[in-house]
């Protein structure tokens, strides 16, 4: 039943997107590992890690598009769920360092030794096991989203008020994680990772595997989102987005639907953060900055909200532009360029890149189909003999 649902939910653009992601997830690691260094087709290791970061951002964009594009929930705090997933993975990676740290303590991370922590805090227990860390990657962001959404949606907080509250939530977490007595490394965060599942995290093979896993996670996240938005649940979410009061008057429990999709979106963001950390090599409180969440919303707006493919495309395009422009003389002006891009997209392409393309492509395709049908009808009429003769 599930494969049938997933297959039925895929259109041509979704299928092309999945093929491209799958091909990239296979060909880029193979190019990095099998082709000789210096070859024109060989992808350097630093680019593999950079592309992996883009893929993680695409998963985060999908999570935002699921709630904003299809349910009308504009969250300006989704970076918090991304960062929480990253911290959960970072805690596991820190526990794997063991006695190889600067201070040689087999239990305490270096920053705890430096700050004279007497023992490991209770909330670090279990993170020496990968399965526990993987569970926390999904559970912690999901729990926070469930608790936040429970109070917010039952209080019928919507629109700009909800956006402001989500921004306040991530800012509060930013301030908390900056404190050294929180036990998460303070403003330096968690870094100097050595191994993941026993493999050297800096090795080319590990980098390539992490990239392939990120592409696999993007495919799974996309299929989940497509299955949701093309189901009856998705139709209710769209109804909530377009006319929440009417949907409630019909008899649907709007709060339950919004809570479910908000929690699911947070879990997806947590997975993206967990895959992001070992490829980047650090996680610190700056990931909680409200500006990061706002920037993620811009990715979705540029690509086209309510399209899923556009959200992922927007994340990759904007972050590639960020990498390109911030590595040259235009680096100080990147935020101005990003703001200008958002304004231009809002004014000239309100549906985003993919949404605008679809609005042009669908009428053209319908006209072509109509013209072909009329042409076929005329040919049939000419070829049919007149029975009266």
C-alpha positions as CSV (number, residue, x, y, z in Angstrom):
1,X,0.0,0.0,0.0
2,X,2.7,2.5,0.9
3,X,4.7,2.0,-2.3
4,X,1.5,2.6,-4.3
5,X,0.8,5.8,-2.3
6,X,4.4,7.1,-2.9
7,X,4.3,6.3,-6.7
8,X,0.9,7.9,-7.1
9,X,2.1,11.1,-5.4
10,X,4.9,11.6,-7.9
11,X,4.5,13.8,-11.0
12,X,7.0,14.4,-13.7
13,X,8.9,17.2,-11.9
14,X,9.1,15.2,-8.7
15,X,10.4,12.2,-10.6
16,X,13.0,14.2,-12.3
17,X,14.0,15.8,-9.0
18,X,14.4,12.4,-7.4
19,X,16.5,11.0,-10.3
20,X,18.8,14.0,-10.2
21,X,19.3,13.7,-6.4
22,X,19.9,10.0,-6.7
23,X,22.3,10.4,-9.5
24,X,24.2,13.1,-7.6
25,X,24.3,10.9,-4.5
26,X,26.0,8.1,-6.5
27,X,28.1,9.9,-9.1
28,X,29.7,12.6,-6.9
29,X,31.1,10.1,-4.3
30,X,32.3,7.8,-7.0
31,X,34.0,10.6,-8.8
32,X,35.7,11.7,-5.6
33,X,36.9,8.2,-4.6
34,X,37.6,6.5,-8.0
35,X,39.0,9.1,-10.3
36,X,42.6,10.3,-9.9
37,X,43.3,13.6,-8.2
38,X,43.6,16.4,-10.8
39,X,41.3,14.7,-13.2
40,X,38.8,17.1,-14.8
41,X,35.9,15.0,-13.7
42,X,37.2,14.3,-10.2
43,X,35.2,16.1,-7.5
44,X,37.5,17.3,-4.7
45,X,36.7,16.3,-1.1
46,X,36.1,19.9,0.0
47,X,33.4,20.2,-2.7
48,X,31.8,16.9,-1.5
49,X,31.5,18.4,2.0
50,X,30.2,21.7,0.6
51,X,27.6,19.9,-1.6
52,X,26.6,17.8,1.4
53,X,25.9,21.0,3.3
54,X,23.7,22.3,0.5
55,X,21.7,19.0,0.6
56,X,21.2,19.4,4.3
57,X,19.9,22.9,3.7
58,X,17.6,21.5,1.1
59,X,16.1,19.1,3.7
60,X,15.5,22.1,6.0
61,X,13.8,24.0,3.2
62,X,11.5,21.0,2.6
63,X,10.6,21.0,6.2
64,X,9.7,24.7,6.1
65,X,7.8,24.4,2.8
66,X,5.7,21.6,4.3
67,X,4.3,23.9,7.0
68,X,4.4,27.3,5.2
69,X,3.6,26.3,1.6
70,X,0.8,23.8,2.4
71,X,-0.5,24.8,5.9
72,X,0.2,28.5,6.1
73,X,2.4,28.3,9.2
74,X,5.2,30.8,8.7
75,X,7.9,29.7,11.2
76,X,10.8,32.0,11.8
77,X,12.4,29.6,14.3
78,X,13.0,26.4,12.4
79,X,16.7,27.0,12.7
80,X,16.2,26.0,16.3
81,X,15.1,22.5,15.4
82,X,17.9,22.2,12.9
83,X,20.4,23.2,15.6
84,X,19.0,20.9,18.2
85,X,19.4,17.9,15.8
86,X,23.0,19.1,15.2
87,X,23.8,19.4,18.9
88,X,22.4,15.8,19.4
89,X,24.8,14.5,16.8
90,X,27.6,16.8,18.1
91,X,27.2,15.3,21.6
92,X,27.7,11.8,20.2
93,X,30.7,12.9,18.2
94,X,32.2,14.5,21.3
95,X,31.8,11.3,23.3
96,X,33.7,9.4,20.6
97,X,36.8,11.5,21.2
98,X,37.5,9.9,24.6
99,X,41.1,10.2,25.7
100,X,42.3,11.6,22.4
101,X,41.2,15.1,23.5
102,X,43.6,17.8,24.5
103,X,43.3,17.0,28.2
104,X,43.2,13.3,27.7
105,X,40.0,12.8,29.9
106,X,38.3,9.6,28.7
107,X,34.8,10.8,29.9
108,X,34.6,14.6,29.9
109,X,34.9,16.7,26.7
110,X,37.8,19.1,26.7
111,X,35.6,22.2,27.3
112,X,34.2,20.6,30.5
113,X,37.7,19.8,31.7
114,X,38.7,23.4,31.0
115,X,35.7,24.8,32.9
116,X,36.4,22.4,35.9
117,X,33.2,20.3,35.5
118,X,33.5,17.6,38.2
119,X,31.5,15.0,36.2
120,X,29.5,14.5,33.1
121,X,26.0,16.1,33.3
122,X,23.1,13.6,33.3
123,X,21.7,14.8,29.9
124,X,25.0,13.7,28.3
125,X,24.4,10.1,29.4
126,X,23.7,7.7,26.5
127,X,25.3,9.8,23.8
128,X,28.2,7.5,23.6
129,X,25.8,5.2,21.7
130,X,24.9,6.0,18.2
131,X,21.3,4.6,18.3
132,X,20.6,6.8,21.3
133,X,22.0,9.9,19.6
134,X,20.0,9.1,16.5
135,X,16.8,8.8,18.5
136,X,17.5,12.1,20.2
137,X,18.1,13.8,16.8
138,X,14.4,13.2,16.1
139,X,12.9,13.1,19.6
140,X,14.3,16.4,21.0
141,X,13.2,18.7,18.1
142,X,9.9,16.8,17.8
143,X,9.2,17.2,21.5
144,X,10.0,20.9,21.5
145,X,7.8,21.4,18.4
146,X,5.0,19.4,20.0
147,X,5.0,21.3,23.3
148,X,5.3,24.7,21.5
149,X,2.6,23.8,19.0
150,X,0.3,22.4,21.6
151,X,0.1,25.7,23.4
152,X,0.3,28.0,20.4
153,X,-2.2,26.2,18.2
154,X,-4.7,25.6,21.0
155,X,-4.5,29.3,21.8
156,X,-5.2,29.9,18.1
157,X,-2.1,32.0,17.6
158,X,-1.7,32.5,13.9
159,X,-0.1,34.8,11.3
160,X,2.6,37.3,12.2
161,X,2.0,36.6,15.9
162,X,3.0,33.0,15.6
163,X,6.0,34.0,13.5
164,X,7.2,36.4,16.2
165,X,6.8,33.7,18.9
166,X,8.8,31.2,16.9
167,X,11.5,33.8,16.5
168,X,11.5,34.5,20.2
169,X,11.8,30.7,20.9
170,X,15.0,30.3,18.8
171,X,16.5,33.5,20.3
172,X,15.8,32.2,23.8
173,X,17.7,29.0,22.9
174,X,20.5,31.1,21.4
175,X,21.0,32.9,24.7
176,X,20.8,29.7,26.7
177,X,23.3,27.8,24.6
178,X,25.7,30.7,24.8
179,X,26.0,30.1,28.5
180,X,29.0,28.0,29.6
181,X,27.0,26.5,32.5
182,X,24.5,24.9,30.1
183,X,27.0,22.2,29.3
184,X,27.1,22.6,25.6
185,X,30.4,24.3,25.0
186,X,29.2,27.9,25.3
187,X,29.9,30.2,22.4
188,X,32.6,27.8,21.1
189,X,30.1,25.0,20.7
190,X,31.2,21.5,19.9
191,X,34.0,20.7,17.5
192,X,37.3,18.8,17.0
193,X,35.4,15.6,16.1
194,X,37.4,12.5,15.4
195,X,35.3,9.5,14.5
196,X,31.7,8.6,13.6
197,X,30.8,4.9,14.0
198,X,34.5,4.1,14.2
199,X,35.4,5.8,10.9
200,X,37.7,8.8,10.6
201,X,35.4,11.7,10.0
202,X,38.1,13.5,7.9
203,X,38.6,10.5,5.6
204,X,37.6,10.9,2.0
205,X,35.5,7.7,2.2
206,X,33.6,9.0,5.2
207,X,32.9,12.3,3.6
208,X,31.6,10.6,0.5
209,X,29.4,8.3,2.6
210,X,28.0,11.2,4.5
211,X,27.1,13.0,1.3
212,X,25.4,9.9,-0.1
213,X,23.4,9.5,3.1
214,X,22.4,13.2,2.9
215,X,21.1,12.6,-0.6
216,X,19.2,9.5,0.6
217,X,17.7,11.5,3.5
218,X,16.7,14.2,1.0
219,X,14.9,11.6,-1.1
220,X,13.1,10.1,1.9
221,X,12.1,13.5,3.2
222,X,10.8,14.5,-0.2
223,X,8.8,11.3,-0.5
224,X,7.3,11.8,2.9
225,X,6.3,15.4,2.1
226,X,4.8,14.3,-1.2
227,X,2.9,11.5,0.4
228,X,1.5,14.0,3.0
229,X,0.5,16.8,0.6
230,X,-1.1,14.5,-2.0
231,X,-3.2,12.6,0.5
232,X,-6.5,13.6,2.1
233,X,-4.4,15.0,5.0
234,X,-2.7,17.3,2.5
235,X,-6.1,18.5,1.2
236,X,-7.1,19.4,4.7
237,X,-3.8,21.2,5.3
238,X,-4.4,23.3,2.1
239,X,-7.9,24.1,3.3
240,X,-6.5,25.3,6.6
241,X,-4.0,27.4,4.7
242,X,-6.6,29.0,2.5
243,X,-9.6,29.3,4.9
244,X,-8.8,28.2,8.5
245,X,-12.0,29.4,10.0
246,X,-14.2,27.7,7.4
247,X,-12.2,24.4,7.8
248,X,-12.8,24.6,11.6
249,X,-16.5,25.3,11.1
250,X,-16.9,22.3,8.8
251,X,-15.8,20.1,11.8
252,X,-12.1,19.5,11.4
253,X,-9.9,19.8,14.4
254,X,-7.5,22.3,12.9
255,X,-5.2,22.4,15.9
256,X,-4.5,18.7,15.6
257,X,-3.6,18.9,11.9
258,X,-1.3,21.9,12.5
259,X,0.3,20.2,15.5
260,X,1.0,17.0,13.5
261,X,2.6,18.7,10.5
262,X,4.5,21.1,12.6
263,X,6.0,18.3,14.7
264,X,6.8,16.3,11.5
265,X,8.5,19.3,10.0
266,X,10.6,19.8,13.2
267,X,11.8,16.2,13.1
268,X,12.9,16.6,9.5
269,X,14.8,19.7,10.4
270,X,16.5,17.8,13.2
271,X,17.7,15.1,10.8
272,X,19.0,17.8,8.5
273,X,21.0,19.3,11.4
274,X,22.4,15.9,12.4
275,X,23.7,15.3,8.9
276,X,25.1,18.8,8.7
277,X,27.3,18.7,11.7
278,X,29.8,15.9,10.8
279,X,30.2,17.4,7.3
280,X,30.9,20.9,8.6
281,X,32.8,19.8,11.7
282,X,31.3,22.2,14.2
283,X,28.0,23.2,15.9
284,X,27.7,26.3,18.0
285,X,25.0,28.6,19.2
286,X,25.1,30.8,16.1
287,X,23.0,28.2,14.4
288,X,20.1,29.3,16.6
289,X,20.4,32.9,15.3
290,X,17.0,34.1,14.1
291,X,18.7,35.4,11.0
292,X,19.4,31.8,9.9
293,X,15.7,30.9,10.2
294,X,14.7,33.9,8.2
295,X,17.3,33.1,5.6
296,X,15.8,29.6,5.3
297,X,12.4,31.1,4.7
298,X,14.0,33.2,1.9
299,X,15.3,30.0,0.3
300,X,11.7,28.6,0.1
301,X,10.3,31.9,-1.2
302,X,12.9,32.1,-4.0
303,X,12.4,28.5,-5.1
304,X,8.6,28.7,-4.8
305,X,6.6,27.8,-1.7
306,X,4.0,25.1,-2.0
307,X,6.1,23.2,-4.6
308,X,8.6,21.2,-2.5
309,X,10.9,20.9,-5.5
310,X,11.2,24.7,-5.5
311,X,12.1,24.8,-1.9
312,X,15.0,22.4,-2.3
313,X,16.1,24.2,-5.4
314,X,16.0,27.6,-3.7
315,X,18.1,26.3,-0.8
316,X,20.8,25.1,-3.2
317,X,20.8,28.1,-5.5
318,X,20.8,30.7,-2.7
319,X,23.5,29.0,-0.7
320,X,25.7,28.5,-3.8
321,X,25.3,32.2,-4.4
322,X,26.3,32.8,-0.8
323,X,29.4,30.7,-1.2
324,X,30.4,32.5,-4.4
325,X,29.8,36.0,-3.3
326,X,31.1,35.8,0.3
327,X,34.5,34.4,-0.9
328,X,35.3,37.6,-2.8
329,X,35.3,41.4,-2.5
330,X,31.5,41.4,-2.3
331,X,31.4,39.5,1.0
332,X,30.5,42.5,3.1
333,X,27.4,43.2,0.9
334,X,26.0,39.7,0.9
335,X,23.1,40.4,3.3
336,X,22.1,43.4,1.2
337,X,22.1,41.2,-1.9
338,X,20.1,38.6,-0.1
339,X,17.5,41.2,1.0
340,X,17.4,42.6,-2.5
341,X,16.9,39.1,-3.9
342,X,14.0,38.5,-1.6
343,X,12.3,41.9,-2.5
344,X,12.7,41.3,-6.2
345,X,11.3,37.7,-6.0
346,X,8.4,39.0,-3.9
347,X,7.6,41.8,-6.4
348,X,8.5,40.1,-9.7
349,X,8.2,36.3,-9.0
350,X,5.7,36.0,-6.1
351,X,5.3,32.3,-6.8
352,X,9.1,31.7,-6.8
353,X,11.2,30.2,-9.6
354,X,9.4,26.9,-9.8
355,X,6.0,28.3,-9.0
356,X,6.3,30.9,-11.8
357,X,7.5,28.3,-14.3
358,X,4.6,26.0,-13.4
359,X,2.1,28.9,-13.9
360,X,3.5,29.4,-17.4
361,X,4.0,25.8,-18.3
362,X,0.6,24.4,-17.3
363,X,-1.5,26.8,-19.4
364,X,0.9,26.2,-22.4
365,X,0.6,22.5,-22.0
366,X,-3.2,22.7,-21.7
367,X,-3.3,24.8,-24.9
368,X,-1.1,22.3,-26.7
369,X,-3.3,19.4,-25.6
370,X,-6.4,21.3,-26.7
371,X,-4.9,22.1,-30.1
372,X,-3.9,18.5,-30.6
373,X,-7.3,17.3,-29.7
374,X,-8.9,19.8,-32.2
375,X,-6.5,18.7,-34.9
376,X,-7.2,15.1,-34.3
377,X,-11.0,15.8,-34.4
378,X,-10.6,17.6,-37.7
379,X,-8.6,14.8,-39.2
380,X,-11.2,12.3,-38.1
381,X,-14.0,14.4,-39.6
382,X,-12.2,14.6,-43.0
383,X,-11.3,11.0,-43.1
384,X,-14.8,9.7,-42.1
385,X,-17.0,9.0,-45.2
386,X,-20.3,10.7,-45.6
387,X,-22.9,8.0,-44.9
388,X,-25.5,10.0,-47.0
389,X,-23.6,9.4,-50.1
